[in-house]
């Protein structure tokens, strides 16, 4: 299962279409809080999370999931500067970063 946590509807739609077009099962959430209320990813899932979410940031979401034992594979997406991204993911291990805007090569990066 692929979990997408993205507050920008256009980016969320693009990711959902990309993944579903590849025959993958997808759940989309508009915020970290929505994901936390509706079901946590499991270790064999993949979570694609925007680092710049309003409310709880994407980095904080990843850290919280690690504390409750839900440690999915994480791919962070961001359109922010490299320095901002580095600060947001500091201390998080095994995280892949994709830069916005979405591109055709994201599918390979996400499913690899």
Phi and psi restraints in degrees (range 20) as a CNS / XPLOR table:
assign (resid 1 and name C) (resid 2 and name N)
       (resid 2 and name CA) (resid 2 and name C) 1.0 -109.8 20.0 2
assign (resid 2 and name N) (resid 2 and name CA)
       (resid 2 and name C) (resid 3 and name N) 1.0 126.1 20.0 2
assign (resid 2 and name C) (resid 3 and name N)
       (resid 3 and name CA) (resid 3 and name C) 1.0 -106.5 20.0 2
assign (resid 3 and name N) (resid 3 and name CA)
       (resid 3 and name C) (resid 4 and name N) 1.0 124.7 20.0 2
assign (resid 3 and name C) (resid 4 and name N)
       (resid 4 and name CA) (resid 4 and name C) 1.0 -110.3 20.0 2
assign (resid 4 and name N) (resid 4 and name CA)
       (resid 4 and name C) (resid 5 and name N) 1.0 124.7 20.0 2
assign (resid 4 and name C) (resid 5 and name N)
       (resid 5 and name CA) (resid 5 and name C) 1.0 -120.0 20.0 2
assign (resid 5 and name N) (resid 5 and name CA)
       (resid 5 and name C) (resid 6 and name N) 1.0 101.3 20.0 2
assign (resid 5 and name C) (resid 6 and name N)
       (resid 6 and name CA) (resid 6 and name C) 1.0 -149.3 20.0 2
assign (resid 6 and name N) (resid 6 and name CA)
       (resid 6 and name C) (resid 7 and name N) 1.0 128.0 20.0 2
assign (resid 6 and name C) (resid 7 and name N)
       (resid 7 and name CA) (resid 7 and name C) 1.0 -86.7 20.0 2
assign (resid 7 and name N) (resid 7 and name CA)
       (resid 7 and name C) (resid 8 and name N) 1.0 -15.3 20.0 2
assign (resid 7 and name C) (resid 8 and name N)
       (resid 8 and name CA) (resid 8 and name C) 1.0 -87.0 20.0 2
assign (resid 8 and name N) (resid 8 and name CA)
       (resid 8 and name C) (resid 9 and name N) 1.0 111.0 20.0 2
assign (resid 8 and name C) (resid 9 and name N)
       (resid 9 and name CA) (resid 9 and name C) 1.0 -56.6 20.0 2
assign (resid 9 and name N) (resid 9 and name CA)
       (resid 9 and name C) (resid 10 and name N) 1.0 -35.9 20.0 2
assign (resid 9 and name C) (resid 10 and name N)
       (resid 10 and name CA) (resid 10 and name C) 1.0 -66.1 20.0 2
assign (resid 10 and name N) (resid 10 and name CA)
       (resid 10 and name C) (resid 11 and name N) 1.0 -42.5 20.0 2
assign (resid 10 and name C) (resid 11 and name N)
       (resid 11 and name CA) (resid 11 and name C) 1.0 -68.5 20.0 2
assign (resid 11 and name N) (resid 11 and name CA)
       (resid 11 and name C) (resid 12 and name N) 1.0 -43.0 20.0 2
assign (resid 11 and name C) (resid 12 and name N)
       (resid 12 and name CA) (resid 12 and name C) 1.0 -59.9 20.0 2
assign (resid 12 and name N) (resid 12 and name CA)
       (resid 12 and name C) (resid 13 and name N) 1.0 -44.3 20.0 2
assign (resid 12 and name C) (resid 13 and name N)
       (resid 13 and name CA) (resid 13 and name C) 1.0 -63.2 20.0 2
assign (resid 13 and name N) (resid 13 and name CA)
       (resid 13 and name C) (resid 14 and name N) 1.0 -42.1 20.0 2
assign (resid 13 and name C) (resid 14 and name N)
       (resid 14 and name CA) (resid 14 and name C) 1.0 -62.1 20.0 2
assign (resid 14 and name N) (resid 14 and name CA)
       (resid 14 and name C) (resid 15 and name N) 1.0 -44.3 20.0 2
assign (resid 14 and name C) (resid 15 and name N)
       (resid 15 and name CA) (resid 15 and name C) 1.0 -65.5 20.0 2
assign (resid 15 and name N) (resid 15 and name CA)
       (resid 15 and name C) (resid 16 and name N) 1.0 -42.7 20.0 2
assign (resid 15 and name C) (resid 16 and name N)
       (resid 16 and name CA) (resid 16 and name C) 1.0 -60.6 20.0 2
assign (resid 16 and name N) (resid 16 and name CA)
       (resid 16 and name C) (resid 17 and name N) 1.0 -45.8 20.0 2
assign (resid 16 and name C) (resid 17 and name N)
       (resid 17 and name CA) (resid 17 and name C) 1.0 -63.5 20.0 2
assign (resid 17 and name N) (resid 17 and name CA)
       (resid 17 and name C) (resid 18 and name N) 1.0 -43.4 20.0 2
assign (resid 17 and name C) (resid 18 and name N)
       (resid 18 and name CA) (resid 18 and name C) 1.0 -59.9 20.0 2
assign (resid 18 and name N) (resid 18 and name CA)
       (resid 18 and name C) (resid 19 and name N) 1.0 -48.1 20.0 2
assign (resid 18 and name C) (resid 19 and name N)
       (resid 19 and name CA) (resid 19 and name C) 1.0 -72.1 20.0 2
assign (resid 19 and name N) (resid 19 and name CA)
       (resid 19 and name C) (resid 20 and name N) 1.0 -44.6 20.0 2
assign (resid 19 and name C) (resid 20 and name N)
       (resid 20 and name CA) (resid 20 and name C) 1.0 -64.4 20.0 2
assign (resid 20 and name N) (resid 20 and name CA)
       (resid 20 and name C) (resid 21 and name N) 1.0 -35.6 20.0 2
assign (resid 20 and name C) (resid 21 and name N)
       (resid 21 and name CA) (resid 21 and name C) 1.0 -62.5 20.0 2
assign (resid 21 and name N) (resid 21 and name CA)
       (resid 21 and name C) (resid 22 and name N) 1.0 -24.7 20.0 2
assign (resid 21 and name C) (resid 22 and name N)
       (resid 22 and name CA) (resid 22 and name C) 1.0 -91.2 20.0 2
assign (resid 22 and name N) (resid 22 and name CA)
       (resid 22 and name C) (resid 23 and name N) 1.0 7.0 20.0 2
assign (resid 22 and name C) (resid 23 and name N)
       (resid 23 and name CA) (resid 23 and name C) 1.0 79.9 20.0 2
assign (resid 23 and name N) (resid 23 and name CA)
       (resid 23 and name C) (resid 24 and name N) 1.0 21.3 20.0 2
assign (resid 23 and name C) (resid 24 and name N)
       (resid 24 and name CA) (resid 24 and name C) 1.0 -100.1 20.0 2
assign (resid 24 and name N) (resid 24 and name CA)
       (resid 24 and name C) (resid 25 and name N) 1.0 149.4 20.0 2
assign (resid 24 and name C) (resid 25 and name N)
       (resid 25 and name CA) (resid 25 and name C) 1.0 -84.2 20.0 2
assign (resid 25 and name N) (resid 25 and name CA)
       (resid 25 and name C) (resid 26 and name N) 1.0 131.0 20.0 2
assign (resid 25 and name C) (resid 26 and name N)
       (resid 26 and name CA) (resid 26 and name C) 1.0 -132.9 20.0 2
assign (resid 26 and name N) (resid 26 and name CA)
       (resid 26 and name C) (resid 27 and name N) 1.0 139.1 20.0 2
assign (resid 26 and name C) (resid 27 and name N)
       (resid 27 and name CA) (resid 27 and name C) 1.0 -122.5 20.0 2
assign (resid 27 and name N) (resid 27 and name CA)
       (resid 27 and name C) (resid 28 and name N) 1.0 130.9 20.0 2
assign (resid 27 and name C) (resid 28 and name N)
       (resid 28 and name CA) (resid 28 and name C) 1.0 -113.5 20.0 2
assign (resid 28 and name N) (resid 28 and name CA)
       (resid 28 and name C) (resid 29 and name N) 1.0 135.4 20.0 2
assign (resid 28 and name C) (resid 29 and name N)
       (resid 29 and name CA) (resid 29 and name C) 1.0 -129.0 20.0 2
assign (resid 29 and name N) (resid 29 and name CA)
       (resid 29 and name C) (resid 30 and name N) 1.0 142.3 20.0 2
assign (resid 29 and name C) (resid 30 and name N)
       (resid 30 and name CA) (resid 30 and name C) 1.0 -87.1 20.0 2
assign (resid 30 and name N) (resid 30 and name CA)
       (resid 30 and name C) (resid 31 and name N) 1.0 -7.7 20.0 2
assign (resid 30 and name C) (resid 31 and name N)
       (resid 31 and name CA) (resid 31 and name C) 1.0 -157.3 20.0 2
assign (resid 31 and name N) (resid 31 and name CA)
       (resid 31 and name C) (resid 32 and name N) 1.0 162.8 20.0 2
assign (resid 31 and name C) (resid 32 and name N)
       (resid 32 and name CA) (resid 32 and name C) 1.0 -64.1 20.0 2
assign (resid 32 and name N) (resid 32 and name CA)
       (resid 32 and name C) (resid 33 and name N) 1.0 -39.4 20.0 2
assign (resid 32 and name C) (resid 33 and name N)
       (resid 33 and name CA) (resid 33 and name C) 1.0 -63.2 20.0 2
assign (resid 33 and name N) (resid 33 and name CA)
       (resid 33 and name C) (resid 34 and name N) 1.0 -39.1 20.0 2
assign (resid 33 and name C) (resid 34 and name N)
       (resid 34 and name CA) (resid 34 and name C) 1.0 -62.8 20.0 2
assign (resid 34 and name N) (resid 34 and name CA)
       (resid 34 and name C) (resid 35 and name N) 1.0 -43.4 20.0 2
assign (resid 34 and name C) (resid 35 and name N)
       (resid 35 and name CA) (resid 35 and name C) 1.0 -60.3 20.0 2
assign (resid 35 and name N) (resid 35 and name CA)
       (resid 35 and name C) (resid 36 and name N) 1.0 -47.0 20.0 2
assign (resid 35 and name C) (resid 36 and name N)
       (resid 36 and name CA) (resid 36 and name C) 1.0 -61.2 20.0 2
assign (resid 36 and name N) (resid 36 and name CA)
       (resid 36 and name C) (resid 37 and name N) 1.0 -32.9 20.0 2
assign (resid 36 and name C) (resid 37 and name N)
       (resid 37 and name CA) (resid 37 and name C) 1.0 -77.9 20.0 2
assign (resid 37 and name N) (resid 37 and name CA)
       (resid 37 and name C) (resid 38 and name N) 1.0 -25.7 20.0 2
assign (resid 37 and name C) (resid 38 and name N)
       (resid 38 and name CA) (resid 38 and name C) 1.0 -112.6 20.0 2
assign (resid 38 and name N) (resid 38 and name CA)
       (resid 38 and name C) (resid 39 and name N) 1.0 7.3 20.0 2
assign (resid 38 and name C) (resid 39 and name N)
       (resid 39 and name CA) (resid 39 and name C) 1.0 127.6 20.0 2
assign (resid 39 and name N) (resid 39 and name CA)
       (resid 39 and name C) (resid 40 and name N) 1.0 125.6 20.0 2
assign (resid 39 and name C) (resid 40 and name N)
       (resid 40 and name CA) (resid 40 and name C) 1.0 -90.8 20.0 2
assign (resid 40 and name N) (resid 40 and name CA)
       (resid 40 and name C) (resid 41 and name N) 1.0 144.9 20.0 2
assign (resid 40 and name C) (resid 41 and name N)
       (resid 41 and name CA) (resid 41 and name C) 1.0 -67.4 20.0 2
assign (resid 41 and name N) (resid 41 and name CA)
       (resid 41 and name C) (resid 42 and name N) 1.0 155.5 20.0 2
assign (resid 41 and name C) (resid 42 and name N)
       (resid 42 and name CA) (resid 42 and name C) 1.0 -103.2 20.0 2
assign (resid 42 and name N) (resid 42 and name CA)
       (resid 42 and name C) (resid 43 and name N) 1.0 174.6 20.0 2
assign (resid 42 and name C) (resid 43 and name N)
       (resid 43 and name CA) (resid 43 and name C) 1.0 -58.9 20.0 2
assign (resid 43 and name N) (resid 43 and name CA)
       (resid 43 and name C) (resid 44 and name N) 1.0 -31.2 20.0 2
assign (resid 43 and name C) (resid 44 and name N)
       (resid 44 and name CA) (resid 44 and name C) 1.0 -90.5 20.0 2
assign (resid 44 and name N) (resid 44 and name CA)
       (resid 44 and name C) (resid 45 and name N) 1.0 5.1 20.0 2
assign (resid 44 and name C) (resid 45 and name N)
       (resid 45 and name CA) (resid 45 and name C) 1.0 -91.9 20.0 2
assign (resid 45 and name N) (resid 45 and name CA)
       (resid 45 and name C) (resid 46 and name N) 1.0 169.6 20.0 2
assign (resid 45 and name C) (resid 46 and name N)
       (resid 46 and name CA) (resid 46 and name C) 1.0 -122.1 20.0 2
assign (resid 46 and name N) (resid 46 and name CA)
       (resid 46 and name C) (resid 47 and name N) 1.0 132.4 20.0 2
assign (resid 46 and name C) (resid 47 and name N)
       (resid 47 and name CA) (resid 47 and name C) 1.0 -114.9 20.0 2
assign (resid 47 and name N) (resid 47 and name CA)
       (resid 47 and name C) (resid 48 and name N) 1.0 125.1 20.0 2
assign (resid 47 and name C) (resid 48 and name N)
       (resid 48 and name CA) (resid 48 and name C) 1.0 -104.9 20.0 2
assign (resid 48 and name N) (resid 48 and name CA)
       (resid 48 and name C) (resid 49 and name N) 1.0 115.9 20.0 2
assign (resid 48 and name C) (resid 49 and name N)
       (resid 49 and name CA) (resid 49 and name C) 1.0 -128.5 20.0 2
assign (resid 49 and name N) (resid 49 and name CA)
       (resid 49 and name C) (resid 50 and name N) 1.0 132.9 20.0 2
assign (resid 49 and name C) (resid 50 and name N)
       (resid 50 and name CA) (resid 50 and name C) 1.0 -74.0 20.0 2
assign (resid 50 and name N) (resid 50 and name CA)
       (resid 50 and name C) (resid 51 and name N) 1.0 128.9 20.0 2
assign (resid 50 and name C) (resid 51 and name N)
       (resid 51 and name CA) (resid 51 and name C) 1.0 -71.1 20.0 2
assign (resid 51 and name N) (resid 51 and name CA)
       (resid 51 and name C) (resid 52 and name N) 1.0 -27.1 20.0 2
assign (resid 51 and name C) (resid 52 and name N)
       (resid 52 and name CA) (resid 52 and name C) 1.0 -97.2 20.0 2
assign (resid 52 and name N) (resid 52 and name CA)
       (resid 52 and name C) (resid 53 and name N) 1.0 41.3 20.0 2
assign (resid 52 and name C) (resid 53 and name N)
       (resid 53 and name CA) (resid 53 and name C) 1.0 -69.7 20.0 2
assign (resid 53 and name N) (resid 53 and name CA)
       (resid 53 and name C) (resid 54 and name N) 1.0 145.9 20.0 2
assign (resid 53 and name C) (resid 54 and name N)
       (resid 54 and name CA) (resid 54 and name C) 1.0 -72.2 20.0 2
assign (resid 54 and name N) (resid 54 and name CA)
       (resid 54 and name C) (resid 55 and name N) 1.0 157.1 20.0 2
assign (resid 54 and name C) (resid 55 and name N)
       (resid 55 and name CA) (resid 55 and name C) 1.0 73.1 20.0 2
assign (resid 55 and name N) (resid 55 and name CA)
       (resid 55 and name C) (resid 56 and name N) 1.0 -128.2 20.0 2
assign (resid 55 and name C) (resid 56 and name N)
       (resid 56 and name CA) (resid 56 and name C) 1.0 -69.9 20.0 2
assign (resid 56 and name N) (resid 56 and name CA)
       (resid 56 and name C) (resid 57 and name N) 1.0 124.4 20.0 2
assign (resid 56 and name C) (resid 57 and name N)
       (resid 57 and name CA) (resid 57 and name C) 1.0 -70.1 20.0 2
assign (resid 57 and name N) (resid 57 and name CA)
       (resid 57 and name C) (resid 58 and name N) 1.0 164.4 20.0 2
assign (resid 57 and name C) (resid 58 and name N)
       (resid 58 and name CA) (resid 58 and name C) 1.0 -61.7 20.0 2
assign (resid 58 and name N) (resid 58 and name CA)
       (resid 58 and name C) (resid 59 and name N) 1.0 -40.2 20.0 2
assign (resid 58 and name C) (resid 59 and name N)
       (resid 59 and name CA) (resid 59 and name C) 1.0 -62.3 20.0 2
assign (resid 59 and name N) (resid 59 and name CA)
       (resid 59 and name C) (resid 60 and name N) 1.0 -42.5 20.0 2
assign (resid 59 and name C) (resid 60 and name N)
       (resid 60 and name CA) (resid 60 and name C) 1.0 -65.8 20.0 2
assign (resid 60 and name N) (resid 60 and name CA)
       (resid 60 and name C) (resid 61 and name N) 1.0 -38.6 20.0 2
assign (resid 60 and name C) (resid 61 and name N)
       (resid 61 and name CA) (resid 61 and name C) 1.0 -59.0 20.0 2
assign (resid 61 and name N) (resid 61 and name CA)
       (resid 61 and name C) (resid 62 and name N) 1.0 -47.0 20.0 2
assign (resid 61 and name C) (resid 62 and name N)
       (resid 62 and name CA) (resid 62 and name C) 1.0 -60.2 20.0 2
assign (resid 62 and name N) (resid 62 and name CA)
       (resid 62 and name C) (resid 63 and name N) 1.0 -43.6 20.0 2
assign (resid 62 and name C) (resid 63 and name N)
       (resid 63 and name CA) (resid 63 and name C) 1.0 -62.8 20.0 2
assign (resid 63 and name N) (resid 63 and name CA)
       (resid 63 and name C) (resid 64 and name N) 1.0 -42.8 20.0 2
assign (resid 63 and name C) (resid 64 and name N)
       (resid 64 and name CA) (resid 64 and name C) 1.0 -64.1 20.0 2
assign (resid 64 and name N) (resid 64 and name CA)
       (resid 64 and name C) (resid 65 and name N) 1.0 -42.3 20.0 2
assign (resid 64 and name C) (resid 65 and name N)
       (resid 65 and name CA) (resid 65 and name C) 1.0 -62.2 20.0 2
assign (resid 65 and name N) (resid 65 and name CA)
       (resid 65 and name C) (resid 66 and name N) 1.0 -37.5 20.0 2
assign (resid 65 and name C) (resid 66 and name N)
       (resid 66 and name CA) (resid 66 and name C) 1.0 -62.4 20.0 2
assign (resid 66 and name N) (resid 66 and name CA)
       (resid 66 and name C) (resid 67 and name N) 1.0 -33.5 20.0 2
assign (resid 66 and name C) (resid 67 and name N)
       (resid 67 and name CA) (resid 67 and name C) 1.0 -75.1 20.0 2
assign (resid 67 and name N) (resid 67 and name CA)
       (resid 67 and name C) (resid 68 and name N) 1.0 -26.7 20.0 2
assign (resid 67 and name C) (resid 68 and name N)
       (resid 68 and name CA) (resid 68 and name C) 1.0 -97.5 20.0 2
assign (resid 68 and name N) (resid 68 and name CA)
       (resid 68 and name C) (resid 69 and name N) 1.0 7.9 20.0 2
assign (resid 68 and name C) (resid 69 and name N)
       (resid 69 and name CA) (resid 69 and name C) 1.0 90.6 20.0 2
assign (resid 69 and name N) (resid 69 and name CA)
       (resid 69 and name C) (resid 70 and name N) 1.0 -7.5 20.0 2
assign (resid 69 and name C) (resid 70 and name N)
       (resid 70 and name CA) (resid 70 and name C) 1.0 -88.0 20.0 2
assign (resid 70 and name N) (resid 70 and name CA)
       (resid 70 and name C) (resid 71 and name N) 1.0 102.1 20.0 2
assign (resid 70 and name C) (resid 71 and name N)
       (resid 71 and name CA) (resid 71 and name C) 1.0 -118.8 20.0 2
assign (resid 71 and name N) (resid 71 and name CA)
       (resid 71 and name C) (resid 72 and name N) 1.0 74.7 20.0 2
assign (resid 71 and name C) (resid 72 and name N)
       (resid 72 and name CA) (resid 72 and name C) 1.0 -73.4 20.0 2
assign (resid 72 and name N) (resid 72 and name CA)
       (resid 72 and name C) (resid 73 and name N) 1.0 168.3 20.0 2
assign (resid 72 and name C) (resid 73 and name N)
       (resid 73 and name CA) (resid 73 and name C) 1.0 -66.9 20.0 2
assign (resid 73 and name N) (resid 73 and name CA)
       (resid 73 and name C) (resid 74 and name N) 1.0 135.1 20.0 2
assign (resid 73 and name C) (resid 74 and name N)
       (resid 74 and name CA) (resid 74 and name C) 1.0 -119.7 20.0 2
assign (resid 74 and name N) (resid 74 and name CA)
       (resid 74 and name C) (resid 75 and name N) 1.0 131.5 20.0 2
assign (resid 74 and name C) (resid 75 and name N)
       (resid 75 and name CA) (resid 75 and name C) 1.0 -122.0 20.0 2
assign (resid 75 and name N) (resid 75 and name CA)
       (resid 75 and name C) (resid 76 and name N) 1.0 119.1 20.0 2
assign (resid 75 and name C) (resid 76 and name N)
       (resid 76 and name CA) (resid 76 and name C) 1.0 -96.1 20.0 2
assign (resid 76 and name N) (resid 76 and name CA)
       (resid 76 and name C) (resid 77 and name N) 1.0 141.9 20.0 2
assign (resid 76 and name C) (resid 77 and name N)
       (resid 77 and name CA) (resid 77 and name C) 1.0 -122.2 20.0 2
assign (resid 77 and name N) (resid 77 and name CA)
       (resid 77 and name C) (resid 78 and name N) 1.0 143.7 20.0 2
assign (resid 77 and name C) (resid 78 and name N)
       (resid 78 and name CA) (resid 78 and name C) 1.0 -162.6 20.0 2
assign (resid 78 and name N) (resid 78 and name CA)
       (resid 78 and name C) (resid 79 and name N) 1.0 148.6 20.0 2
assign (resid 78 and name C) (resid 79 and name N)
       (resid 79 and name CA) (resid 79 and name C) 1.0 -107.8 20.0 2
assign (resid 79 and name N) (resid 79 and name CA)
       (resid 79 and name C) (resid 80 and name N) 1.0 8.2 20.0 2
assign (resid 79 and name C) (resid 80 and name N)
       (resid 80 and name CA) (resid 80 and name C) 1.0 -81.7 20.0 2
assign (resid 80 and name N) (resid 80 and name CA)
       (resid 80 and name C) (resid 81 and name N) 1.0 173.8 20.0 2
assign (resid 80 and name C) (resid 81 and name N)
       (resid 81 and name CA) (resid 81 and name C) 1.0 -67.8 20.0 2
assign (resid 81 and name N) (resid 81 and name CA)
       (resid 81 and name C) (resid 82 and name N) 1.0 159.4 20.0 2
assign (resid 81 and name C) (resid 82 and name N)
       (resid 82 and name CA) (resid 82 and name C) 1.0 -58.4 20.0 2
assign (resid 82 and name N) (resid 82 and name CA)
       (resid 82 and name C) (resid 83 and name N) 1.0 -39.1 20.0 2
assign (resid 82 and name C) (resid 83 and name N)
       (resid 83 and name CA) (resid 83 and name C) 1.0 -64.9 20.0 2
assign (resid 83 and name N) (resid 83 and name CA)
       (resid 83 and name C) (resid 84 and name N) 1.0 -42.4 20.0 2
assign (resid 83 and name C) (resid 84 and name N)
       (resid 84 and name CA) (resid 84 and name C) 1.0 -64.4 20.0 2
assign (resid 84 and name N) (resid 84 and name CA)
       (resid 84 and name C) (resid 85 and name N) 1.0 -42.2 20.0 2
assign (resid 84 and name C) (resid 85 and name N)
       (resid 85 and name CA) (resid 85 and name C) 1.0 -61.2 20.0 2
assign (resid 85 and name N) (resid 85 and name CA)
       (resid 85 and name C) (resid 86 and name N) 1.0 -46.2 20.0 2
assign (resid 85 and name C) (resid 86 and name N)
       (resid 86 and name CA) (resid 86 and name C) 1.0 -58.7 20.0 2
assign (resid 86 and name N) (resid 86 and name CA)
       (resid 86 and name C) (resid 87 and name N) 1.0 -41.5 20.0 2
assign (resid 86 and name C) (resid 87 and name N)
       (resid 87 and name CA) (resid 87 and name C) 1.0 -64.6 20.0 2
assign (resid 87 and name N) (resid 87 and name CA)
       (resid 87 and name C) (resid 88 and name N) 1.0 -42.3 20.0 2
assign (resid 87 and name C) (resid 88 and name N)
       (resid 88 and name CA) (resid 88 and name C) 1.0 -65.9 20.0 2
assign (resid 88 and name N) (resid 88 and name CA)
       (resid 88 and name C) (resid 89 and name N) 1.0 -35.0 20.0 2
assign (resid 88 and name C) (resid 89 and name N)
       (resid 89 and name CA) (resid 89 and name C) 1.0 -100.5 20.0 2
assign (resid 89 and name N) (resid 89 and name CA)
       (resid 89 and name C) (resid 90 and name N) 1.0 6.1 20.0 2
assign (resid 89 and name C) (resid 90 and name N)
       (resid 90 and name CA) (resid 90 and name C) 1.0 -54.3 20.0 2
assign (resid 90 and name N) (resid 90 and name CA)
       (resid 90 and name C) (resid 91 and name N) 1.0 129.3 20.0 2
assign (resid 90 and name C) (resid 91 and name N)
       (resid 91 and name CA) (resid 91 and name C) 1.0 85.0 20.0 2
assign (resid 91 and name N) (resid 91 and name CA)
       (resid 91 and name C) (resid 92 and name N) 1.0 -3.3 20.0 2
assign (resid 91 and name C) (resid 92 and name N)
       (resid 92 and name CA) (resid 92 and name C) 1.0 -96.9 20.0 2
assign (resid 92 and name N) (resid 92 and name CA)
       (resid 92 and name C) (resid 93 and name N) 1.0 124.2 20.0 2
assign (resid 92 and name C) (resid 93 and name N)
       (resid 93 and name CA) (resid 93 and name C) 1.0 -92.0 20.0 2
assign (resid 93 and name N) (resid 93 and name CA)
       (resid 93 and name C) (resid 94 and name N) 1.0 156.2 20.0 2
assign (resid 93 and name C) (resid 94 and name N)
       (resid 94 and name CA) (resid 94 and name C) 1.0 53.1 20.0 2
assign (resid 94 and name N) (resid 94 and name CA)
       (resid 94 and name C) (resid 95 and name N) 1.0 53.7 20.0 2
assign (resid 94 and name C) (resid 95 and name N)
       (resid 95 and name CA) (resid 95 and name C) 1.0 -120.7 20.0 2
assign (resid 95 and name N) (resid 95 and name CA)
       (resid 95 and name C) (resid 96 and name N) 1.0 131.8 20.0 2
assign (resid 95 and name C) (resid 96 and name N)
       (resid 96 and name CA) (resid 96 and name C) 1.0 -97.4 20.0 2
assign (resid 96 and name N) (resid 96 and name CA)
       (resid 96 and name C) (resid 97 and name N) 1.0 140.2 20.0 2
assign (resid 96 and name C) (resid 97 and name N)
       (resid 97 and name CA) (resid 97 and name C) 1.0 -114.4 20.0 2
assign (resid 97 and name N) (resid 97 and name CA)
       (resid 97 and name C) (resid 98 and name N) 1.0 130.0 20.0 2
assign (resid 97 and name C) (resid 98 and name N)
       (resid 98 and name CA) (resid 98 and name C) 1.0 -118.1 20.0 2
assign (resid 98 and name N) (resid 98 and name CA)
       (resid 98 and name C) (resid 99 and name N) 1.0 136.9 20.0 2
assign (resid 98 and name C) (resid 99 and name N)
       (resid 99 and name CA) (resid 99 and name C) 1.0 -92.4 20.0 2
assign (resid 99 and name N) (resid 99 and name CA)
       (resid 99 and name C) (resid 100 and name N) 1.0 134.7 20.0 2
assign (resid 99 and name C) (resid 100 and name N)
       (resid 100 and name CA) (resid 100 and name C) 1.0 -75.0 20.0 2
assign (resid 100 and name N) (resid 100 and name CA)
       (resid 100 and name C) (resid 101 and name N) 1.0 153.5 20.0 2
assign (resid 100 and name C) (resid 101 and name N)
       (resid 101 and name CA) (resid 101 and name C) 1.0 -79.3 20.0 2
assign (resid 101 and name N) (resid 101 and name CA)
       (resid 101 and name C) (resid 102 and name N) 1.0 160.4 20.0 2
assign (resid 101 and name C) (resid 102 and name N)
       (resid 102 and name CA) (resid 102 and name C) 1.0 -57.8 20.0 2
assign (resid 102 and name N) (resid 102 and name CA)
       (resid 102 and name C) (resid 103 and name N) 1.0 148.3 20.0 2
assign (resid 102 and name C) (resid 103 and name N)
       (resid 103 and name CA) (resid 103 and name C) 1.0 -137.0 20.0 2
assign (resid 103 and name N) (resid 103 and name CA)
       (resid 103 and name C) (resid 104 and name N) 1.0 168.9 20.0 2
assign (resid 103 and name C) (resid 104 and name N)
       (resid 104 and name CA) (resid 104 and name C) 1.0 -61.6 20.0 2
assign (resid 104 and name N) (resid 104 and name CA)
       (resid 104 and name C) (resid 105 and name N) 1.0 -28.1 20.0 2
assign (resid 104 and name C) (resid 105 and name N)
       (resid 105 and name CA) (resid 105 and name C) 1.0 -81.0 20.0 2
assign (resid 105 and name N) (resid 105 and name CA)
       (resid 105 and name C) (resid 106 and name N) 1.0 -2.3 20.0 2
assign (resid 105 and name C) (resid 106 and name N)
       (resid 106 and name CA) (resid 106 and name C) 1.0 -62.9 20.0 2
assign (resid 106 and name N) (resid 106 and name CA)
       (resid 106 and name C) (resid 107 and name N) 1.0 -37.0 20.0 2
assign (resid 106 and name C) (resid 107 and name N)
       (resid 107 and name CA) (resid 107 and name C) 1.0 -57.5 20.0 2
assign (resid 107 and name N) (resid 107 and name CA)
       (resid 107 and name C) (resid 108 and name N) 1.0 -47.4 20.0 2
assign (resid 107 and name C) (resid 108 and name N)
       (resid 108 and name CA) (resid 108 and name C) 1.0 -62.6 20.0 2
assign (resid 108 and name N) (resid 108 and name CA)
       (resid 108 and name C) (resid 109 and name N) 1.0 -42.0 20.0 2
assign (resid 108 and name C) (resid 109 and name N)
       (resid 109 and name CA) (resid 109 and name C) 1.0 -65.5 20.0 2
assign (resid 109 and name N) (resid 109 and name CA)
       (resid 109 and name C) (resid 110 and name N) 1.0 -36.3 20.0 2
assign (resid 109 and name C) (resid 110 and name N)
       (resid 110 and name CA) (resid 110 and name C) 1.0 -74.9 20.0 2
assign (resid 110 and name N) (resid 110 and name CA)
       (resid 110 and name C) (resid 111 and name N) 1.0 -40.5 20.0 2
assign (resid 110 and name C) (resid 111 and name N)
       (resid 111 and name CA) (resid 111 and name C) 1.0 -92.1 20.0 2
assign (resid 111 and name N) (resid 111 and name CA)
       (resid 111 and name C) (resid 112 and name N) 1.0 -5.6 20.0 2
